[in-house]
Amino acid sequence: MNDLYPATNNVGPTGDLATHAFEYIYFIKDSYLGIPVENNVQFTQPEINEIDTANSKASIWLSNSIHALDYCNYLFLYVLNQPIGLLDDSRSGFEGSESFDSWKPSGNASQTDTRSDYRAQAGDYSLRVDYTASSTTPYYSAYTVLSSAPSSGQQIEFSGKYFVALREPANTTLNACVQHFSTWPSGWLKEDCTSLDASLSKNPDGSDGAWRDFKVVSPYIAGATQIVPKFDVAGSPGRVVYHVDSLRLEFVPAPTPTPIPLKHIKVLSLNGGEQLSQNNSYEIKWETSGVEKIGLVLYKNKTAVGAIARDIPTSYTEILWTPGPDISSGGEYRIGIYQYPWATGNLVDYNDNPFIIGP
């Protein structure tokens, strides 16, 4: 793994690709956790049947420390309408709203739901969420904000493995996402997500099944300076337990788009000045690009007088044509080629000069 560029950088590296390797994370119940960690992290909580009575009290703990890696400018913890507590080596601990900000989503000053939040510098922390059980399950999450973003010509690839151990109810959805911000949290620019298979990873005998791979590709967007990789759990309130492993976040060169060929058709011959005879055969040749099929029409004095051929795949570049005795003698004939089937706006071309058809 390459050494990470300093957290003060606001754009991705221009030399070697920066690779961020994360290890193991554990997820549980109506939450997402997007913390890049070096050590095992898991939520612990009472069983569902212990907290389903309205107004009963419960706590959720991170059983061991969160380690926010040095390249993250801060660790962000929040919970909807609930107090949270944070413990680290320098504090004896606190609960409730002490030292926490009340944050409302930008652009919606009338929203009554507030979030207790805490922004910590990189370090080791344990998190406790105290909440009152009700018909609305509390929403809690923790994730890091990276202080770098891809530069022009790069894209993000956020990948790893995941394993779904428990899913109640069955309509719960699971997504891996990458968010881009100009300035977090109010300067949201975009989010790219990949829907994950949230079915249980179990074998018929009930043992753990196979890990599944995932990858989120998130292209560069101008103005982004901060990145949030995260996982989303959505659906009806319930219980979801899933694991992720071998997480990797990379700034990689964006693929060069395959050029889309310009649509083009042109009659090459007959090209005017020739004198044709009825019942003799002549080559009509053309060239095309970006077109699947063409049709050919005979014109006299700029008026269509008959179809020569239609529905011709452009893998062909010529046909033999025999003017029949029903074509009157004279001049001012032209070959018209058009993109088949005909529709307004389709391409059309005519040979440059008229030719003559004789008896």
C-alpha positions as a Python dict, from the first residue, in 0.01 Angstrom:
ca = {
    (1, 'M'): (0, 0, 0),
    (2, 'N'): (135, 341, -89),
    (3, 'D'): (195, 597, 182),
    (4, 'L'): (-103, 824, 201),
    (5, 'Y'): (-66, 1183, 95),
    (6, 'P'): (-113, 1445, 371),
    (7, 'A'): (-465, 1509, 494),
    (8, 'T'): (-430, 1875, 404),
    (9, 'N'): (-432, 1792, 33),
    (10, 'N'): (-763, 1869, -132),
    (11, 'V'): (-717, 1675, -453),
    (12, 'G'): (-605, 1326, -538),
    (13, 'P'): (-243, 1241, -605),
    (14, 'T'): (-92, 1291, -947),
    (15, 'G'): (184, 1035, -904),
    (16, 'D'): (143, 686, -761),
    (17, 'L'): (-214, 588, -686),
    (18, 'A'): (-317, 629, -326),
    (19, 'T'): (-465, 307, -184),
    (20, 'H'): (-644, 298, 149),
    (21, 'A'): (-674, -54, 290),
    (22, 'F'): (-931, -114, 563),
    (23, 'E'): (-1002, -435, 743),
    (24, 'Y'): (-1308, -552, 935),
    (25, 'I'): (-1632, -372, 1021),
    (26, 'Y'): (-1954, -504, 1175),
    (27, 'F'): (-2301, -360, 1117),
    (28, 'I'): (-2624, -396, 1307),
    (29, 'K'): (-2987, -281, 1310),
    (30, 'D'): (-3108, 15, 1109),
    (31, 'S'): (-2769, 178, 1086),
    (32, 'Y'): (-2482, 222, 854),
    (33, 'L'): (-2123, 236, 958),
    (34, 'G'): (-1865, 363, 714),
    (35, 'I'): (-1563, 395, 939),
    (36, 'P'): (-1230, 299, 785),
    (37, 'V'): (-1080, 98, 1071),
    (38, 'E'): (-767, -99, 1142),
    (39, 'N'): (-913, -311, 1421),
    (40, 'N'): (-1229, -509, 1481),
    (41, 'V'): (-1530, -286, 1548),
    (42, 'Q'): (-1877, -404, 1641),
    (43, 'F'): (-2202, -277, 1782),
    (44, 'T'): (-2356, -454, 2080),
    (45, 'Q'): (-2713, -400, 2188),
    (46, 'P'): (-3002, -569, 2375),
    (47, 'E'): (-3212, -817, 2184),
    (48, 'I'): (-3507, -668, 1996),
    (49, 'N'): (-3761, -817, 2238),
    (50, 'E'): (-3592, -635, 2525),
    (51, 'I'): (-3648, -287, 2383),
    (52, 'D'): (-3973, -304, 2188),
    (53, 'T'): (-4182, -152, 2466),
    (54, 'A'): (-4248, 218, 2418),
    (55, 'N'): (-4040, 444, 2641),
    (56, 'S'): (-3813, 164, 2759),
    (57, 'K'): (-3446, 254, 2789),
    (58, 'A'): (-3160, 97, 2599),
    (59, 'S'): (-2797, 157, 2512),
    (60, 'I'): (-2581, 63, 2217),
    (61, 'W'): (-2208, 37, 2260),
    (62, 'L'): (-1914, -2, 2036),
    (63, 'S'): (-1752, -289, 2220),
    (64, 'N'): (-1403, -177, 2134),
    (65, 'S'): (-1236, 127, 1993),
    (66, 'I'): (-1283, 306, 1663),
    (67, 'H'): (-953, 405, 1514),
    (68, 'A'): (-991, 695, 1270),
    (69, 'L'): (-699, 677, 1032),
    (70, 'D'): (-465, 973, 1004),
    (71, 'Y'): (-574, 1072, 656),
    (72, 'C'): (-928, 1137, 779),
    (73, 'N'): (-965, 1498, 885),
    (74, 'Y'): (-1230, 1402, 1140),
    (75, 'L'): (-1459, 1129, 1261),
    (76, 'F'): (-1827, 1217, 1260),
    (77, 'L'): (-2079, 1053, 1494),
    (78, 'Y'): (-2447, 1137, 1504),
    (79, 'V'): (-2782, 1001, 1608),
    (80, 'L'): (-3129, 1131, 1525),
    (81, 'N'): (-3309, 1291, 1821),
    (82, 'Q'): (-3106, 1093, 2071),
    (83, 'P'): (-2813, 1171, 2302),
    (84, 'I'): (-2480, 1004, 2239),
    (85, 'G'): (-2176, 955, 2456),
    (86, 'L'): (-1815, 936, 2349),
    (87, 'L'): (-1524, 801, 2550),
    (88, 'D'): (-1155, 839, 2481),
    (89, 'D'): (-828, 840, 2672),
    (90, 'S'): (-857, 1206, 2769),
    (91, 'R'): (-1216, 1200, 2904),
    (92, 'S'): (-1391, 1016, 3180),
    (93, 'G'): (-1696, 1013, 2956),
    (94, 'F'): (-2015, 1211, 2915),
    (95, 'E'): (-2374, 1156, 2814),
    (96, 'G'): (-2673, 1347, 2686),
    (97, 'S'): (-2621, 1668, 2495),
    (98, 'E'): (-2311, 1777, 2682),
    (99, 'S'): (-2050, 1914, 2438),
    (100, 'F'): (-2259, 1808, 2141),
    (101, 'D'): (-2398, 2027, 1867),
    (102, 'S'): (-2757, 2019, 1745),
    (103, 'W'): (-2740, 2001, 1367),
    (104, 'K'): (-3024, 2048, 1120),
    (105, 'P'): (-2994, 1942, 756),
    (106, 'S'): (-2911, 2242, 538),
    (107, 'G'): (-3192, 2403, 343),
    (108, 'N'): (-3466, 2290, 581),
    (109, 'A'): (-3466, 2521, 880),
    (110, 'S'): (-3817, 2417, 979),
    (111, 'Q'): (-3726, 2051, 1024),
    (112, 'T'): (-3789, 1943, 1382),
    (113, 'D'): (-3561, 1640, 1380),
    (114, 'T'): (-3224, 1738, 1521),
    (115, 'R'): (-2910, 1533, 1533),
    (116, 'S'): (-2670, 1521, 1822),
    (117, 'D'): (-2332, 1510, 1660),
    (118, 'Y'): (-1967, 1507, 1749),
    (119, 'R'): (-1667, 1567, 1529),
    (120, 'A'): (-1351, 1413, 1660),
    (121, 'Q'): (-996, 1425, 1536),
    (122, 'A'): (-827, 1103, 1431),
    (123, 'G'): (-779, 875, 1728),
    (124, 'D'): (-927, 589, 1930),
    (125, 'Y'): (-1283, 618, 2057),
    (126, 'S'): (-1564, 415, 2203),
    (127, 'L'): (-1920, 519, 2126),
    (128, 'R'): (-2236, 482, 2335),
    (129, 'V'): (-2583, 568, 2206),
    (130, 'D'): (-2860, 599, 2466),
    (131, 'Y'): (-3211, 607, 2327),
    (132, 'T'): (-3574, 556, 2420),
    (133, 'A'): (-3743, 279, 2225),
    (134, 'S'): (-4057, 387, 2037),
    (135, 'S'): (-4244, 311, 1719),
    (136, 'T'): (-3975, 502, 1530),
    (137, 'T'): (-3642, 327, 1551),
    (138, 'P'): (-3359, 569, 1634),
    (139, 'Y'): (-3118, 635, 1353),
    (140, 'Y'): (-2755, 625, 1447),
    (141, 'S'): (-2440, 620, 1241),
    (142, 'A'): (-2069, 682, 1246),
    (143, 'Y'): (-1832, 742, 960),
    (144, 'T'): (-1521, 927, 857),
    (145, 'V'): (-1477, 1212, 614),
    (146, 'L'): (-1169, 1197, 392),
    (147, 'S'): (-1005, 1533, 331),
    (148, 'S'): (-904, 1445, -24),
    (149, 'A'): (-1087, 1391, -350),
    (150, 'P'): (-994, 1264, -696),
    (151, 'S'): (-849, 1507, -944),
    (152, 'S'): (-960, 1553, -1302),
    (153, 'G'): (-892, 1238, -1500),
    (154, 'Q'): (-935, 1014, -1195),
    (155, 'Q'): (-1220, 820, -1041),
    (156, 'I'): (-1278, 652, -705),
    (157, 'E'): (-1309, 276, -670),
    (158, 'F'): (-1451, 168, -332),
    (159, 'S'): (-1447, -211, -308),
    (160, 'G'): (-1436, -503, -70),
    (161, 'K'): (-1627, -806, 53),
    (162, 'Y'): (-1945, -835, 258),
    (163, 'F'): (-2145, -1104, 431),
    (164, 'V'): (-2512, -1083, 540),
    (165, 'A'): (-2569, -1283, 859),
    (166, 'L'): (-2917, -1162, 964),
    (167, 'R'): (-3192, -971, 785),
    (168, 'E'): (-3525, -899, 949),
    (169, 'P'): (-3750, -799, 778),
    (170, 'A'): (-3674, -936, 433),
    (171, 'N'): (-3739, -605, 249),
    (172, 'T'): (-3431, -439, 395),
    (173, 'T'): (-3195, -303, 129),
    (174, 'L'): (-2820, -261, 145),
    (175, 'N'): (-2605, -18, -56),
    (176, 'A'): (-2240, 81, -71),
    (177, 'C'): (-2194, 450, -157),
    (178, 'V'): (-1938, 723, -214),
    (179, 'Q'): (-2039, 1085, -148),
    (180, 'H'): (-1858, 1395, -279),
    (181, 'F'): (-1864, 1730, -97),
    (182, 'S'): (-1717, 2072, -165),
    (183, 'T'): (-1729, 2137, 210),
    (184, 'W'): (-1880, 1872, 433),
    (185, 'P'): (-2162, 1848, 540),
    (186, 'S'): (-2352, 2127, 362),
    (187, 'G'): (-2168, 2127, 29),
    (188, 'W'): (-2309, 1800, -106),
    (189, 'L'): (-2228, 1751, -475),
    (190, 'K'): (-2326, 1395, -563),
    (191, 'E'): (-2351, 1034, -447),
    (192, 'D'): (-2273, 715, -640),
    (193, 'C'): (-2411, 389, -499),
    (194, 'T'): (-2406, 19, -580),
    (195, 'S'): (-2699, -195, -465),
    (196, 'L'): (-2575, -501, -276),
    (197, 'D'): (-2737, -843, -260),
    (198, 'A'): (-2894, -832, 86),
    (199, 'S'): (-3008, -1196, 90),
    (200, 'L'): (-2865, -1409, 368),
    (201, 'S'): (-2524, -1561, 304),
    (202, 'K'): (-2613, -1900, 452),
    (203, 'N'): (-2559, -2256, 339),
    (204, 'P'): (-2850, -2506, 348),
    (205, 'D'): (-2722, -2647, 679),
    (206, 'G'): (-2728, -2300, 836),
    (207, 'S'): (-2354, -2246, 835),
    (208, 'D'): (-2199, -1926, 708),
    (209, 'G'): (-2193, -1900, 332),
    (210, 'A'): (-1962, -1730, 88),
    (211, 'W'): (-1845, -1370, 101),
    (212, 'R'): (-1964, -1148, -182),
    (213, 'D'): (-1761, -887, -365),
    (214, 'F'): (-1872, -530, -430),
    (215, 'K'): (-1734, -226, -607),
    (216, 'V'): (-1856, 133, -630),
    (217, 'V'): (-1714, 340, -917),
    (218, 'S'): (-1748, 711, -853),
    (219, 'P'): (-1616, 949, -1124),
    (220, 'Y'): (-1451, 1284, -1057),
    (221, 'I'): (-1674, 1587, -1010),
    (222, 'A'): (-1539, 1942, -1021),
    (223, 'G'): (-1529, 2122, -686),
    (224, 'A'): (-1510, 1817, -460),
    (225, 'T'): (-1254, 1835, -179),
    (226, 'Q'): (-1391, 1576, 67),
    (227, 'I'): (-1511, 1217, 26),
    (228, 'V'): (-1736, 999, 244),
    (229, 'P'): (-1739, 623, 172),
    (230, 'K'): (-2029, 458, 352),
    (231, 'F'): (-2287, 181, 364),
    (232, 'D'): (-2662, 237, 377),
    (233, 'V'): (-2928, 12, 525),
    (234, 'A'): (-3286, 105, 437),
    (235, 'G'): (-3633, -45, 461),
    (236, 'S'): (-3873, -124, 742),
    (237, 'P'): (-3743, -105, 1100),
    (238, 'G'): (-3588, -435, 1192),
    (239, 'R'): (-3257, -601, 1249),
    (240, 'V'): (-2971, -632, 1002),
    (241, 'V'): (-2632, -783, 1075),
    (242, 'Y'): (-2366, -785, 807),
    (243, 'H'): (-1991, -786, 789),
    (244, 'V'): (-1750, -624, 549),
    (245, 'D'): (-1385, -703, 496),
    (246, 'S'): (-1089, -619, 274),
    (247, 'L'): (-1218, -269, 208),
    (248, 'R'): (-1017, -62, -35),
    (249, 'L'): (-1056, 295, -156),
    (250, 'E'): (-847, 393, -457),
    (251, 'F'): (-804, 699, -675),
    (252, 'V'): (-743, 546, -1018),
    (253, 'P'): (-720, 686, -1370),
    (254, 'A'): (-1062, 721, -1530),
    (255, 'P'): (-1105, 512, -1844),
    (256, 'T'): (-1078, 693, -2174),
    (257, 'P'): (-1424, 701, -2330),
    (258, 'T'): (-1460, 502, -2649),
    (259, 'P'): (-1521, 757, -2924),
    (260, 'I'): (-1867, 736, -3074),
    (261, 'P'): (-1824, 740, -3451),
    (262, 'L'): (-1995, 1021, -3632),
    (263, 'K'): (-2282, 905, -3846),
    (264, 'H'): (-2194, 933, -4212),
    (265, 'I'): (-2323, 802, -4545),
    (266, 'K'): (-2207, 889, -4896),
    (267, 'V'): (-2266, 763, -5251),
    (268, 'L'): (-1930, 688, -5417),
    (269, 'S'): (-2057, 565, -5754),
    (270, 'L'): (-2248, 607, -5971),
    (271, 'N'): (-2134, 963, -5933),
    (272, 'G'): (-2264, 1144, -6238),
    (273, 'G'): (-2171, 1192, -6602),
    (274, 'E'): (-2221, 825, -6688),
    (275, 'Q'): (-2455, 701, -6961),
    (276, 'L'): (-2636, 384, -6860),
    (277, 'S'): (-2829, 139, -7077),
    (278, 'Q'): (-3144, -44, -6979),
    (279, 'N'): (-3097, -412, -6891),
    (280, 'N'): (-2724, -370, -6826),
    (281, 'S'): (-2587, -404, -6468),
    (282, 'Y'): (-2391, -133, -6287),
    (283, 'E'): (-2218, -113, -5949),
    (284, 'I'): (-2355, 125, -5692),
    (285, 'K'): (-2097, 184, -5415),
    (286, 'W'): (-2121, 374, -5088),
    (287, 'E'): (-1945, 433, -4758),
    (288, 'T'): (-2099, 464, -4411),
    (289, 'S'): (-2008, 495, -4043),
    (290, 'G'): (-2227, 484, -3732),
    (291, 'V'): (-2522, 354, -3935),
    (292, 'E'): (-2657, -3, -3927),
    (293, 'K'): (-2864, -17, -4248),
    (294, 'I'): (-2920, 189, -4563),
    (295, 'G'): (-3169, 215, -4849),
    (296, 'L'): (-3121, 325, -5211),
    (297, 'V'): (-3365, 531, -5423),
    (298, 'L'): (-3358, 641, -5788),
    (299, 'Y'): (-3434, 1010, -5843),
    (300, 'K'): (-3518, 1198, -6165),
    (301, 'N'): (-3521, 1574, -6161),
    (302, 'K'): (-3504, 1558, -5778),
    (303, 'T'): (-3820, 1343, -5755),
    (304, 'A'): (-3808, 984, -5633),
    (305, 'V'): (-3920, 752, -5912),
    (306, 'G'): (-3845, 412, -5759),
    (307, 'A'): (-3679, 214, -5482),
    (308, 'I'): (-3358, 37, -5583),
    (309, 'A'): (-3303, -152, -5255),
    (310, 'R'): (-3383, -118, -4884),
    (311, 'D'): (-3286, -274, -4550),
    (312, 'I'): (-2922, -329, -4662),
    (313, 'P'): (-2677, -398, -4375),
    (314, 'T'): (-2382, -163, -4387),
    (315, 'S'): (-2148, -461, -4383),
    (316, 'Y'): (-2216, -441, -4757),
    (317, 'T'): (-2057, -155, -4952),
    (318, 'E'): (-2187, -216, -5304),
    (319, 'I'): (-2462, -383, -5506),
    (320, 'L'): (-2529, -451, -5874),
    (321, 'W'): (-2825, -261, -6016),
    (322, 'T'): (-2993, -314, -6353),
    (323, 'P'): (-3213, -30, -6486),
    (324, 'G'): (-3533, -196, -6609),
    (325, 'P'): (-3729, -120, -6928),
    (326, 'D'): (-3991, 61, -6720),
    (327, 'I'): (-3741, 342, -6656),
    (328, 'S'): (-3780, 612, -6916),
    (329, 'S'): (-3482, 728, -7115),
    (330, 'G'): (-3329, 1063, -7043),
    (331, 'G'): (-3104, 1254, -6812),
    (332, 'E'): (-3106, 1414, -6470),
    (333, 'Y'): (-3103, 1079, -6283),
    (334, 'R'): (-2934, 1049, -5945),
    (335, 'I'): (-2884, 779, -5680),
    (336, 'G'): (-3002, 866, -5331),
    (337, 'I'): (-2878, 679, -5022),
    (338, 'Y'): (-3052, 712, -4685),
    (339, 'Q'): (-3032, 577, -4332),
    (340, 'Y'): (-3284, 291, -4310),
    (341, 'P'): (-3560, 287, -4193),
    (342, 'W'): (-3643, 639, -4296),
    (343, 'A'): (-3737, 888, -4026),
    (344, 'T'): (-3722, 1264, -3999),
    (345, 'G'): (-3365, 1367, -3926),
    (346, 'N'): (-3206, 1056, -4076),
    (347, 'L'): (-2901, 1094, -4296),
    (348, 'V'): (-2934, 1113, -4675),
    (349, 'D'): (-2689, 1171, -4962),
    (350, 'Y'): (-2705, 1193, -5344),
    (351, 'N'): (-2442, 1135, -5606),
    (352, 'D'): (-2275, 1461, -5704),
    (353, 'N'): (-2384, 1488, -6067),
    (354, 'P'): (-2671, 1346, -6274),
    (355, 'F'): (-2631, 1058, -6515),
    (356, 'I'): (-2822, 950, -6827),
    (357, 'I'): (-3022, 633, -6885),
    (358, 'G'): (-3065, 530, -7248),
    (359, 'P'): (-3248, 246, -7425),
}
